[in-house]
Amino acid sequence: MGKTVENPKTHVASCRMTGEVYRAMIADAKKRGVCISDYLETAVMQQIYSDVRSEMERRDA
């Protein structure tokens, strides 16, 4: 079924953090007057790029 959560406490904290991040992103999109789906697409792609790049840099170090 679902994925097993290794550490429920950090999982809950990370979910809460994700919710806060999304709320901040939505507020920012409204401020900029940008369509939220376009904004999220761009922001999510930037985050994925950033995460992947950080992971690659860590691996190379």
PDB file of N, H, CA, C and O in Angstrom:
ATOM      1  N   MET A   1       0.842  -1.202   0.000  1.00  0.00           N
ATOM      2  CA  MET A   1       0.000   0.000   0.000  1.00  0.00           C
ATOM      3  C   MET A   1       0.875   1.250   0.000  1.00  0.00           C
ATOM      4  O   MET A   1       1.507   1.584  -1.003  1.00  0.00           O
ATOM      5  N   GLY A   2       0.900   1.941   1.155  1.00  0.00           N
ATOM      6  H   GLY A   2       0.387   1.670   1.970  1.00  0.00           H
ATOM      7  CA  GLY A   2       1.680   3.173   1.252  1.00  0.00           C
ATOM      8  C   GLY A   2       3.125   2.893   1.588  1.00  0.00           C
ATOM      9  O   GLY A   2       3.506   1.770   1.917  1.00  0.00           O
ATOM     10  N   LYS A   3       3.905   3.927   1.498  1.00  0.00           N
ATOM     11  H   LYS A   3       3.595   4.839   1.231  1.00  0.00           H
ATOM     12  CA  LYS A   3       5.331   3.838   1.802  1.00  0.00           C
ATOM     13  C   LYS A   3       5.501   3.866   3.326  1.00  0.00           C
ATOM     14  O   LYS A   3       4.826   4.640   4.005  1.00  0.00           O
ATOM     15  N   THR A   4       6.383   3.041   3.861  1.00  0.00           N
ATOM     16  H   THR A   4       6.931   2.412   3.310  1.00  0.00           H
ATOM     17  CA  THR A   4       6.648   3.032   5.295  1.00  0.00           C
ATOM     18  C   THR A   4       7.449   4.278   5.661  1.00  0.00           C
ATOM     19  O   THR A   4       8.423   4.632   4.997  1.00  0.00           O
ATOM     20  N   VAL A   5       7.016   4.925   6.723  1.00  0.00           N
ATOM     21  H   VAL A   5       6.225   4.638   7.263  1.00  0.00           H
ATOM     22  CA  VAL A   5       7.707   6.130   7.190  1.00  0.00           C
ATOM     23  C   VAL A   5       8.744   5.706   8.219  1.00  0.00           C
ATOM     24  O   VAL A   5       8.407   5.081   9.225  1.00  0.00           O
ATOM     25  N   GLU A   6      10.007   6.044   7.968  1.00  0.00           N
ATOM     26  H   GLU A   6      10.280   6.551   7.151  1.00  0.00           H
ATOM     27  CA  GLU A   6      11.079   5.626   8.868  1.00  0.00           C
ATOM     28  C   GLU A   6      11.016   6.330  10.215  1.00  0.00           C
ATOM     29  O   GLU A   6      11.133   5.687  11.258  1.00  0.00           O
ATOM     30  N   ASN A   7      10.834   7.629  10.203  1.00  0.00           N
ATOM     31  H   ASN A   7      10.739   8.152   9.356  1.00  0.00           H
ATOM     32  CA  ASN A   7      10.765   8.377  11.453  1.00  0.00           C
ATOM     33  C   ASN A   7       9.520   9.255  11.438  1.00  0.00           C
ATOM     34  O   ASN A   7       9.520  10.326  10.831  1.00  0.00           O
ATOM     35  N   PRO A   8       8.449   8.800  12.113  1.00  0.00           N
ATOM     36  CA  PRO A   8       7.180   9.542  12.069  1.00  0.00           C
ATOM     37  C   PRO A   8       7.302  11.000  12.517  1.00  0.00           C
ATOM     38  O   PRO A   8       6.627  11.871  11.967  1.00  0.00           O
ATOM     39  N   LYS A   9       8.159  11.277  13.513  1.00  0.00           N
ATOM     40  H   LYS A   9       8.707  10.570  13.959  1.00  0.00           H
ATOM     41  CA  LYS A   9       8.285  12.661  14.004  1.00  0.00           C
ATOM     42  C   LYS A   9       8.843  13.587  12.933  1.00  0.00           C
ATOM     43  O   LYS A   9       8.305  14.672  12.715  1.00  0.00           O
ATOM     44  N   THR A  10       9.910  13.174  12.265  1.00  0.00           N
ATOM     45  H   THR A  10      10.347  12.293  12.442  1.00  0.00           H
ATOM     46  CA  THR A  10      10.478  14.038  11.225  1.00  0.00           C
ATOM     47  C   THR A  10       9.561  14.076  10.015  1.00  0.00           C
ATOM     48  O   THR A  10       9.508  15.078   9.302  1.00  0.00           O
ATOM     49  N   HIS A  11       8.830  12.975   9.778  1.00  0.00           N
ATOM     50  H   HIS A  11       8.873  12.160  10.357  1.00  0.00           H
ATOM     51  CA  HIS A  11       7.894  12.946   8.649  1.00  0.00           C
ATOM     52  C   HIS A  11       6.805  13.997   8.854  1.00  0.00           C
ATOM     53  O   HIS A  11       6.488  14.755   7.938  1.00  0.00           O
ATOM     54  N   VAL A  12       6.234  14.038  10.059  1.00  0.00           N
ATOM     55  H   VAL A  12       6.491  13.422  10.803  1.00  0.00           H
ATOM     56  CA  VAL A  12       5.184  15.019  10.368  1.00  0.00           C
ATOM     57  C   VAL A  12       5.746  16.426  10.248  1.00  0.00           C
ATOM     58  O   VAL A  12       5.103  17.306   9.677  1.00  0.00           O
ATOM     59  N   ALA A  13       6.941  16.645  10.782  1.00  0.00           N
ATOM     60  H   ALA A  13       7.465  15.930  11.246  1.00  0.00           H
ATOM     61  CA  ALA A  13       7.568  17.968  10.704  1.00  0.00           C
ATOM     62  C   ALA A  13       7.795  18.354   9.252  1.00  0.00           C
ATOM     63  O   ALA A  13       7.586  19.507   8.876  1.00  0.00           O
ATOM     64  N   SER A  14       8.219  17.405   8.438  1.00  0.00           N
ATOM     65  H   SER A  14       8.389  16.468   8.743  1.00  0.00           H
ATOM     66  CA  SER A  14       8.489  17.722   7.035  1.00  0.00           C
ATOM     67  C   SER A  14       7.191  17.999   6.292  1.00  0.00           C
ATOM     68  O   SER A  14       7.163  18.855   5.407  1.00  0.00           O
ATOM     69  N   CYS A  15       6.111  17.292   6.630  1.00  0.00           N
ATOM     70  H   CYS A  15       6.134  16.597   7.349  1.00  0.00           H
ATOM     71  CA  CYS A  15       4.808  17.565   6.003  1.00  0.00           C
ATOM     72  C   CYS A  15       4.307  18.946   6.399  1.00  0.00           C
ATOM     73  O   CYS A  15       3.790  19.685   5.561  1.00  0.00           O
ATOM     74  N   ARG A  16       4.456  19.294   7.660  1.00  0.00           N
ATOM     75  H   ARG A  16       4.876  18.694   8.341  1.00  0.00           H
ATOM     76  CA  ARG A  16       4.022  20.605   8.147  1.00  0.00           C
ATOM     77  C   ARG A  16       4.814  21.691   7.437  1.00  0.00           C
ATOM     78  O   ARG A  16       4.258  22.699   7.003  1.00  0.00           O
ATOM     79  N   MET A  17       6.121  21.474   7.324  1.00  0.00           N
ATOM     80  H   MET A  17       6.574  20.655   7.677  1.00  0.00           H
ATOM     81  CA  MET A  17       7.013  22.409   6.640  1.00  0.00           C
ATOM     82  C   MET A  17       6.576  22.582   5.187  1.00  0.00           C
ATOM     83  O   MET A  17       6.525  23.702   4.679  1.00  0.00           O
ATOM     84  N   THR A  18       6.261  21.471   4.519  1.00  0.00           N
ATOM     85  H   THR A  18       6.302  20.561   4.931  1.00  0.00           H
ATOM     86  CA  THR A  18       5.819  21.522   3.124  1.00  0.00           C
ATOM     87  C   THR A  18       4.554  22.357   3.004  1.00  0.00           C
ATOM     88  O   THR A  18       4.427  23.162   2.081  1.00  0.00           O
ATOM     89  N   GLY A  19       3.616  22.173   3.929  1.00  0.00           N
ATOM     90  H   GLY A  19       3.719  21.520   4.679  1.00  0.00           H
ATOM     91  CA  GLY A  19       2.379  22.957   3.928  1.00  0.00           C
ATOM     92  C   GLY A  19       2.662  24.439   4.069  1.00  0.00           C
ATOM     93  O   GLY A  19       2.059  25.262   3.381  1.00  0.00           O
ATOM     94  N   GLU A  20       3.582  24.778   4.964  1.00  0.00           N
ATOM     95  H   GLU A  20       4.072  24.110   5.524  1.00  0.00           H
ATOM     96  CA  GLU A  20       3.945  26.184   5.174  1.00  0.00           C
ATOM     97  C   GLU A  20       4.590  26.760   3.922  1.00  0.00           C
ATOM     98  O   GLU A  20       4.323  27.901   3.544  1.00  0.00           O
ATOM     99  N   VAL A  21       5.438  25.968   3.284  1.00  0.00           N
ATOM    100  H   VAL A  21       5.656  25.042   3.591  1.00  0.00           H
ATOM    101  CA  VAL A  21       6.105  26.412   2.060  1.00  0.00           C
ATOM    102  C   VAL A  21       5.071  26.681   0.975  1.00  0.00           C
ATOM    103  O   VAL A  21       5.135  27.706   0.297  1.00  0.00           O
ATOM    104  N   TYR A  22       4.108  25.757   0.805  1.00  0.00           N
ATOM    105  H   TYR A  22       4.056  24.924   1.356  1.00  0.00           H
ATOM    106  CA  TYR A  22       3.079  25.952  -0.220  1.00  0.00           C
ATOM    107  C   TYR A  22       2.238  27.190   0.061  1.00  0.00           C
ATOM    108  O   TYR A  22       1.917  27.948  -0.854  1.00  0.00           O
ATOM    109  N   ARG A  23       1.880  27.397   1.335  1.00  0.00           N
ATOM    110  H   ARG A  23       2.141  26.781   2.079  1.00  0.00           H
ATOM    111  CA  ARG A  23       1.090  28.597   1.677  1.00  0.00           C
ATOM    112  C   ARG A  23       1.874  29.864   1.355  1.00  0.00           C
ATOM    113  O   ARG A  23       1.313  30.832   0.843  1.00  0.00           O
ATOM    114  N   ALA A  24       3.170  29.857   1.655  1.00  0.00           N
ATOM    115  H   ALA A  24       3.626  29.070   2.071  1.00  0.00           H
ATOM    116  CA  ALA A  24       4.018  31.015   1.357  1.00  0.00           C
ATOM    117  C   ALA A  24       4.113  31.228  -0.152  1.00  0.00           C
ATOM    118  O   ALA A  24       4.093  32.366  -0.623  1.00  0.00           O
ATOM    119  N   MET A  25       4.215  30.134  -0.910  1.00  0.00           N
ATOM    120  H   MET A  25       4.231  29.210  -0.527  1.00  0.00           H
ATOM    121  CA  MET A  25       4.303  30.235  -2.366  1.00  0.00           C
ATOM    122  C   MET A  25       3.011  30.794  -2.954  1.00  0.00           C
ATOM    123  O   MET A  25       3.043  31.625  -3.862  1.00  0.00           O
ATOM    124  N   ILE A  26       1.874  30.334  -2.431  1.00  0.00           N
ATOM    125  H   ILE A  26       1.847  29.659  -1.693  1.00  0.00           H
ATOM    126  CA  ILE A  26       0.578  30.815  -2.922  1.00  0.00           C
ATOM    127  C   ILE A  26       0.432  32.306  -2.632  1.00  0.00           C
ATOM    128  O   ILE A  26      -0.022  33.069  -3.485  1.00  0.00           O
ATOM    129  N   ALA A  27       0.820  32.718  -1.419  1.00  0.00           N
ATOM    130  H   ALA A  27       1.188  32.098  -0.726  1.00  0.00           H
ATOM    131  CA  ALA A  27       0.748  34.134  -1.051  1.00  0.00           C
ATOM    132  C   ALA A  27       1.643  34.963  -1.972  1.00  0.00           C
ATOM    133  O   ALA A  27       1.255  36.046  -2.410  1.00  0.00           O
ATOM    134  N   ASP A  28       2.832  34.456  -2.261  1.00  0.00           N
ATOM    135  H   ASP A  28       3.147  33.576  -1.904  1.00  0.00           H
ATOM    136  CA  ASP A  28       3.771  35.157  -3.132  1.00  0.00           C
ATOM    137  C   ASP A  28       3.209  35.270  -4.549  1.00  0.00           C
ATOM    138  O   ASP A  28       3.325  36.318  -5.185  1.00  0.00           O
ATOM    139  N   ALA A  29       2.606  34.199  -5.035  1.00  0.00           N
ATOM    140  H   ALA A  29       2.511  33.348  -4.518  1.00  0.00           H
ATOM    141  CA  ALA A  29       2.015  34.209  -6.380  1.00  0.00           C
ATOM    142  C   ALA A  29       0.899  35.248  -6.464  1.00  0.00           C
ATOM    143  O   ALA A  29       0.791  35.973  -7.453  1.00  0.00           O
ATOM    144  N   LYS A  30       0.068  35.315  -5.417  1.00  0.00           N
ATOM    145  H   LYS A  30       0.156  34.726  -4.613  1.00  0.00           H
ATOM    146  CA  LYS A  30      -1.026  36.301  -5.398  1.00  0.00           C
ATOM    147  C   LYS A  30      -0.458  37.716  -5.428  1.00  0.00           C
ATOM    148  O   LYS A  30      -0.964  38.585  -6.138  1.00  0.00           O
ATOM    149  N   LYS A  31       0.602  37.935  -4.646  1.00  0.00           N
ATOM    150  H   LYS A  31       1.013  37.229  -4.069  1.00  0.00           H
ATOM    151  CA  LYS A  31       1.244  39.253  -4.603  1.00  0.00           C
ATOM    152  C   LYS A  31       1.760  39.658  -5.979  1.00  0.00           C
ATOM    153  O   LYS A  31       1.643  40.815  -6.384  1.00  0.00           O
ATOM    154  N   ARG A  32       2.327  38.696  -6.687  1.00  0.00           N
ATOM    155  H   ARG A  32       2.422  37.757  -6.358  1.00  0.00           H
ATOM    156  CA  ARG A  32       2.885  38.969  -8.013  1.00  0.00           C
ATOM    157  C   ARG A  32       1.817  38.996  -9.104  1.00  0.00           C
ATOM    158  O   ARG A  32       2.079  39.421 -10.229  1.00  0.00           O
ATOM    159  N   GLY A  33       0.604  38.537  -8.759  1.00  0.00           N
ATOM    160  H   GLY A  33       0.391  38.192  -7.845  1.00  0.00           H
ATOM    161  CA  GLY A  33      -0.471  38.495  -9.744  1.00  0.00           C
ATOM    162  C   GLY A  33      -0.241  37.430 -10.807  1.00  0.00           C
ATOM    163  O   GLY A  33      -0.619  37.596 -11.966  1.00  0.00           O
ATOM    164  N   VAL A  34       0.383  36.339 -10.392  1.00  0.00           N
ATOM    165  H   VAL A  34       0.690  36.204  -9.450  1.00  0.00           H
ATOM    166  CA  VAL A  34       0.710  35.253 -11.318  1.00  0.00           C
ATOM    167  C   VAL A  34      -0.297  34.116 -11.132  1.00  0.00           C
ATOM    168  O   VAL A  34      -0.779  33.879 -10.025  1.00  0.00           O
ATOM    169  N   CYS A  35      -0.608  33.416 -12.228  1.00  0.00           N
ATOM    170  H   CYS A  35      -0.216  33.608 -13.127  1.00  0.00           H
ATOM    171  CA  CYS A  35      -1.474  32.231 -12.147  1.00  0.00           C
ATOM    172  C   CYS A  35      -0.762  31.193 -11.276  1.00  0.00           C
ATOM    173  O   CYS A  35       0.392  30.849 -11.530  1.00  0.00           O
ATOM    174  N   ILE A  36      -1.456  30.700 -10.250  1.00  0.00           N
ATOM    175  H   ILE A  36      -2.394  30.980 -10.043  1.00  0.00           H
ATOM    176  CA  ILE A  36      -0.812  29.813  -9.278  1.00  0.00           C
ATOM    177  C   ILE A  36      -0.238  28.549  -9.919  1.00  0.00           C
ATOM    178  O   ILE A  36       0.830  28.094  -9.509  1.00  0.00           O
ATOM    179  N   SER A  37      -0.913  27.975 -10.906  1.00  0.00           N
ATOM    180  H   SER A  37      -1.780  28.345 -11.239  1.00  0.00           H
ATOM    181  CA  SER A  37      -0.378  26.740 -11.499  1.00  0.00           C
ATOM    182  C   SER A  37       0.925  27.015 -12.251  1.00  0.00           C
ATOM    183  O   SER A  37       1.855  26.210 -12.189  1.00  0.00           O
ATOM    184  N   ASP A  38       0.998  28.148 -12.961  1.00  0.00           N
ATOM    185  H   ASP A  38       0.243  28.801 -13.010  1.00  0.00           H
ATOM    186  CA  ASP A  38       2.246  28.515 -13.650  1.00  0.00           C
ATOM    187  C   ASP A  38       3.350  28.763 -12.633  1.00  0.00           C
ATOM    188  O   ASP A  38       4.489  28.329 -12.807  1.00  0.00           O
ATOM    189  N   TYR A  39       2.987  29.470 -11.567  1.00  0.00           N
ATOM    190  H   TYR A  39       2.062  29.823 -11.426  1.00  0.00           H
ATOM    191  CA  TYR A  39       3.954  29.812 -10.530  1.00  0.00           C
ATOM    192  C   TYR A  39       4.504  28.545  -9.881  1.00  0.00           C
ATOM    193  O   TYR A  39       5.717  28.391  -9.735  1.00  0.00           O
ATOM    194  N   LEU A  40       3.601  27.634  -9.490  1.00  0.00           N
ATOM    195  H   LEU A  40       2.616  27.760  -9.608  1.00  0.00           H
ATOM    196  CA  LEU A  40       4.033  26.406  -8.822  1.00  0.00           C
ATOM    197  C   LEU A  40       4.903  25.560  -9.741  1.00  0.00           C
ATOM    198  O   LEU A  40       5.906  24.991  -9.311  1.00  0.00           O
ATOM    199  N   GLU A  41       4.515  25.483 -11.007  1.00  0.00           N
ATOM    200  H   GLU A  41       3.700  25.946 -11.357  1.00  0.00           H
ATOM    201  CA  GLU A  41       5.292  24.713 -11.971  1.00  0.00           C
ATOM    202  C   GLU A  41       6.733  25.232 -12.017  1.00  0.00           C
ATOM    203  O   GLU A  41       7.685  24.454 -11.959  1.00  0.00           O
ATOM    204  N   THR A  42       6.878  26.540 -12.121  1.00  0.00           N
ATOM    205  H   THR A  42       6.105  27.173 -12.169  1.00  0.00           H
ATOM    206  CA  THR A  42       8.202  27.158 -12.186  1.00  0.00           C
ATOM    207  C   THR A  42       8.959  26.944 -10.882  1.00  0.00           C
ATOM    208  O   THR A  42      10.125  26.547 -10.888  1.00  0.00           O
ATOM    209  N   ALA A  43       8.283  27.214  -9.758  1.00  0.00           N
ATOM    210  H   ALA A  43       7.336  27.537  -9.754  1.00  0.00           H
ATOM    211  CA  ALA A  43       8.931  27.094  -8.452  1.00  0.00           C
ATOM    212  C   ALA A  43       9.329  25.650  -8.168  1.00  0.00           C
ATOM    213  O   ALA A  43      10.417  25.392  -7.653  1.00  0.00           O
ATOM    214  N   VAL A  44       8.450  24.709  -8.505  1.00  0.00           N
ATOM    215  H   VAL A  44       7.566  24.918  -8.924  1.00  0.00           H
ATOM    216  CA  VAL A  44       8.748  23.297  -8.267  1.00  0.00           C
ATOM    217  C   VAL A  44       9.922  22.857  -9.132  1.00  0.00           C
ATOM    218  O   VAL A  44      10.802  22.135  -8.661  1.00  0.00           O
ATOM    219  N   MET A  45       9.945  23.280 -10.382  1.00  0.00           N
ATOM    220  H   MET A  45       9.231  23.866 -10.765  1.00  0.00           H
ATOM    221  CA  MET A  45      11.061  22.919 -11.260  1.00  0.00           C
ATOM    222  C   MET A  45      12.371  23.497 -10.724  1.00  0.00           C
ATOM    223  O   MET A  45      13.404  22.828 -10.754  1.00  0.00           O
ATOM    224  N   GLN A  46      12.331  24.732 -10.236  1.00  0.00           N
ATOM    225  H   GLN A  46      11.492  25.275 -10.211  1.00  0.00           H
ATOM    226  CA  GLN A  46      13.542  25.343  -9.670  1.00  0.00           C
ATOM    227  C   GLN A  46      14.001  24.570  -8.439  1.00  0.00           C
ATOM    228  O   GLN A  46      15.198  24.363  -8.240  1.00  0.00           O
ATOM    229  N   GLN A  47      13.038  24.140  -7.608  1.00  0.00           N
ATOM    230  H   GLN A  47      12.065  24.307  -7.770  1.00  0.00           H
ATOM    231  CA  GLN A  47      13.376  23.394  -6.395  1.00  0.00           C
ATOM    232  C   GLN A  47      13.984  22.040  -6.753  1.00  0.00           C
ATOM    233  O   GLN A  47      14.978  21.624  -6.157  1.00  0.00           O
ATOM    234  N   ILE A  48      13.386  21.355  -7.726  1.00  0.00           N
ATOM    235  H   ILE A  48      12.579  21.693  -8.211  1.00  0.00           H
ATOM    236  CA  ILE A  48      13.905  20.053  -8.153  1.00  0.00           C
ATOM    237  C   ILE A  48      15.329  20.225  -8.687  1.00  0.00           C
ATOM    238  O   ILE A  48      16.224  19.452  -8.348  1.00  0.00           O
ATOM    239  N   TYR A  49      15.525  21.238  -9.519  1.00  0.00           N
ATOM    240  H   TYR A  49      14.797  21.866  -9.794  1.00  0.00           H
ATOM    241  CA  TYR A  49      16.852  21.514 -10.075  1.00  0.00           C
ATOM    242  C   TYR A  49      17.851  21.755  -8.939  1.00  0.00           C
ATOM    243  O   TYR A  49      18.955  21.210  -8.939  1.00  0.00           O
ATOM    244  N   SER A  50      17.442  22.575  -7.981  1.00  0.00           N
ATOM    245  H   SER A  50      16.546  23.017  -7.982  1.00  0.00           H
ATOM    246  CA  SER A  50      18.305  22.913  -6.858  1.00  0.00           C
ATOM    247  C   SER A  50      18.648  21.666  -6.034  1.00  0.00           C
ATOM    248  O   SER A  50      19.804  21.462  -5.666  1.00  0.00           O
ATOM    249  N   ASP A  51      17.633  20.830  -5.744  1.00  0.00           N
ATOM    250  H   ASP A  51      16.693  20.996  -6.043  1.00  0.00           H
ATOM    251  CA  ASP A  51      17.852  19.613  -4.961  1.00  0.00           C
ATOM    252  C   ASP A  51      18.782  18.648  -5.683  1.00  0.00           C
ATOM    253  O   ASP A  51      19.703  18.094  -5.083  1.00  0.00           O
ATOM    254  N   VAL A  52      18.535  18.451  -6.976  1.00  0.00           N
ATOM    255  H   VAL A  52      17.787  18.901  -7.464  1.00  0.00           H
ATOM    256  CA  VAL A  52      19.343  17.518  -7.764  1.00  0.00           C
ATOM    257  C   VAL A  52      20.783  18.018  -7.836  1.00  0.00           C
ATOM    258  O   VAL A  52      21.730  17.244  -7.695  1.00  0.00           O
ATOM    259  N   ARG A  53      20.931  19.309  -8.055  1.00  0.00           N
ATOM    260  H   ARG A  53      20.162  19.938  -8.170  1.00  0.00           H
ATOM    261  CA  ARG A  53      22.278  19.883  -8.146  1.00  0.00           C
ATOM    262  C   ARG A  53      23.029  19.725  -6.819  1.00  0.00           C
ATOM    263  O   ARG A  53      24.206  19.364  -6.809  1.00  0.00           O
ATOM    264  N   SER A  54      22.346  19.995  -5.701  1.00  0.00           N
ATOM    265  H   SER A  54      21.390  20.288  -5.709  1.00  0.00           H
ATOM    266  CA  SER A  54      22.968  19.837  -4.382  1.00  0.00           C
ATOM    267  C   SER A  54      23.396  18.394  -4.156  1.00  0.00           C
ATOM    268  O   SER A  54      24.491  18.127  -3.661  1.00  0.00           O
ATOM    269  N   GLU A  55      22.515  17.467  -4.526  1.00  0.00           N
ATOM    270  H   GLU A  55      21.625  17.684  -4.928  1.00  0.00           H
ATOM    271  CA  GLU A  55      22.812  16.041  -4.364  1.00  0.00           C
ATOM    272  C   GLU A  55      24.034  15.650  -5.195  1.00  0.00           C
ATOM    273  O   GLU A  55      24.892  14.906  -4.720  1.00  0.00           O
ATOM    274  N   MET A  56      24.118  16.140  -6.418  1.00  0.00           N
ATOM    275  H   MET A  56      23.421  16.744  -6.804  1.00  0.00           H
ATOM    276  CA  MET A  56      25.254  15.822  -7.289  1.00  0.00           C
ATOM    277  C   MET A  56      26.540  16.416  -6.728  1.00  0.00           C
ATOM    278  O   MET A  56      27.593  15.779  -6.778  1.00  0.00           O
ATOM    279  N   GLU A  57      26.461  17.631  -6.194  1.00  0.00           N
ATOM    280  H   GLU A  57      25.606  18.149  -6.153  1.00  0.00           H
ATOM    281  CA  GLU A  57      27.644  18.271  -5.611  1.00  0.00           C
ATOM    282  C   GLU A  57      28.119  17.486  -4.393  1.00  0.00           C
ATOM    283  O   GLU A  57      29.322  17.328  -4.185  1.00  0.00           O
ATOM    284  N   ARG A  58      27.175  16.994  -3.585  1.00  0.00           N
ATOM    285  H   ARG A  58      26.198  17.123  -3.753  1.00  0.00           H
ATOM    286  CA  ARG A  58      27.532  16.198  -2.413  1.00  0.00           C
ATOM    287  C   ARG A  58      28.226  14.908  -2.833  1.00  0.00           C
ATOM    288  O   ARG A  58      29.212  14.493  -2.224  1.00  0.00           O
ATOM    289  N   ARG A  59      27.700  14.281  -3.882  1.00  0.00           N
ATOM    290  H   ARG A  59      26.899  14.618  -4.377  1.00  0.00           H
ATOM    291  CA  ARG A  59      28.265  13.030  -4.372  1.00  0.00           C
ATOM    292  C   ARG A  59      29.683  13.238  -4.895  1.00  0.00           C
ATOM    293  O   ARG A  59      30.559  12.396  -4.698  1.00  0.00           O
ATOM    294  N   ASP A  60      29.896  14.363  -5.562  1.00  0.00           N
ATOM    295  H   ASP A  60      29.184  15.047  -5.722  1.00  0.00           H
ATOM    296  CA  ASP A  60      31.212  14.653  -6.141  1.00  0.00           C
ATOM    297  C   ASP A  60      32.247  15.050  -5.093  1.00  0.00           C
ATOM    298  O   ASP A  60      33.449  14.906  -5.316  1.00  0.00           O
ATOM    299  N   ALA A  61      31.782  15.547  -3.955  1.00  0.00           N
ATOM    300  H   ALA A  61      30.806  15.665  -3.773  1.00  0.00           H
ATOM    301  CA  ALA A  61      32.704  16.043  -2.916  1.00  0.00           C
ATOM    302  C   ALA A  61      33.485  14.918  -2.255  1.00  0.00           C
ATOM    303  O   ALA A  61      34.297  15.170  -1.365  1.00  0.00           O
TER     304      ALA A  61
END
